[in-house]
Amino acid sequence: MSFKKVIKLNTGASIPEIGLGTWLSQPNEVENTVEIAVCNGYRHLDLARIYRNQDEVGRALKKVIPSVVTREQLFITSKLWNCSHQQ
């Protein structure tokens, strides 16, 4: 696996091709996983509201920002279901 493979965005930013997915994670394991992943080089996180683990991800991000990375160094990919656009 290489963290050096990136996709160039129209903004000029380069997003890592490989991101940490959090789907189907068991309760109480996402916080530790995200923290370890960021500390080991991950800069792209794949999340979604429907995964119901936002609180754990947030706790992990509070631990690593700004001591390990800045917020600007992270790419957080999320999804929003069409039925949720009006909420």
C-alpha positions as CSV (number, residue, x, y, z in Angstrom):
1,M,0.0,0.0,0.0
2,S,1.3,3.4,-0.9
3,F,0.2,6.7,0.7
4,K,1.9,8.5,-2.1
5,K,-0.8,7.8,-4.7
6,V,-3.1,10.8,-5.0
7,I,-5.8,12.3,-7.1
8,K,-5.4,15.9,-8.1
9,L,-8.6,18.0,-7.5
10,N,-9.7,21.0,-9.5
11,T,-8.8,23.1,-6.5
12,G,-5.2,22.0,-6.9
13,A,-5.3,19.9,-3.7
14,S,-4.2,16.3,-3.9
15,I,-6.3,13.8,-2.0
16,P,-4.8,10.4,-1.1
17,E,-6.3,7.5,-3.2
18,I,-6.4,5.3,-0.1
19,G,-8.6,6.2,2.8
20,L,-9.6,4.6,6.0
21,G,-13.2,3.3,5.9
22,T,-15.3,3.1,9.0
23,W,-18.3,1.3,7.7
24,L,-19.4,-1.8,9.7
25,S,-17.0,-1.0,12.5
26,Q,-18.0,-2.3,15.9
27,P,-19.0,0.2,18.6
28,N,-16.1,1.4,20.6
29,E,-13.5,0.5,18.1
30,V,-13.6,3.4,15.6
31,E,-12.1,6.0,18.0
32,N,-8.9,3.9,18.5
33,T,-8.7,2.9,14.8
34,V,-9.0,6.4,13.5
35,E,-6.4,7.7,16.0
36,I,-3.9,4.9,15.1
37,A,-4.5,5.4,11.3
38,V,-3.9,9.1,11.4
39,C,-0.8,8.6,13.6
40,N,0.5,6.1,11.0
41,G,0.0,8.3,7.9
42,Y,-3.6,8.2,6.8
43,R,-4.9,11.5,5.7
44,H,-8.2,10.4,4.1
45,L,-11.1,9.2,6.2
46,D,-14.3,7.7,4.6
47,L,-17.3,8.4,6.8
48,A,-21.1,8.6,6.7
49,R,-23.9,9.7,9.0
50,I,-25.6,6.4,8.5
51,Y,-22.6,4.6,10.1
52,R,-23.5,6.2,13.4
53,N,-20.0,6.5,14.6
54,Q,-19.5,10.3,14.3
55,D,-19.0,10.8,18.0
56,E,-16.1,8.2,18.1
57,V,-14.5,9.7,15.0
58,G,-14.8,13.2,16.6
59,R,-13.1,12.0,19.8
60,A,-10.2,10.6,17.8
61,L,-9.8,13.7,15.7
62,K,-9.6,15.8,18.9
63,K,-6.7,13.7,20.0
64,V,-4.7,14.1,16.8
65,I,-5.5,17.7,15.8
66,P,-3.2,19.6,16.0
67,S,-0.7,17.4,17.8
68,V,-0.3,15.0,14.8
69,V,-1.9,16.8,11.9
70,T,-3.7,20.0,11.2
71,R,-7.3,19.9,10.1
72,E,-6.2,21.2,6.7
73,Q,-4.1,18.1,6.1
74,L,-7.1,15.7,6.5
75,F,-9.6,14.8,3.8
76,I,-12.9,13.7,5.2
77,T,-15.2,12.0,2.7
78,S,-18.8,11.6,3.7
79,K,-22.1,10.7,2.2
80,L,-25.6,12.2,2.7
81,W,-28.6,10.2,1.6
82,N,-31.0,12.0,-0.7
83,C,-33.8,11.6,1.9
84,S,-31.6,13.6,4.4
85,H,-31.1,16.8,2.4
86,Q,-34.0,18.6,4.0
87,Q,-33.1,17.8,7.6
